[in-house]
Amino acid sequence: MLDKQRSRIVHLGPSLLSVPVKLTPFALKRQVLEQVLSWQFRQALDEWRAGVS
């Protein structure tokens, strides 16, 4: 059941977020993007380190 909901959110998410994102100031977009990328890179590094060990 959760897989179906997650799939639907992933599929519909961009269209639902497009309007609020267009109205969001660039400074806020930048902060959010930096935080998300930092989190993603940190996760990737942790996975890589776990694989190397």
Secondary structure, DSSP 8 states (H G I E B T S, - for coil): -HHHHHHHHHHHHHHHHHHHHHHS-HHHHHHHHHHHHHHHHHHHHHHHHHHH-
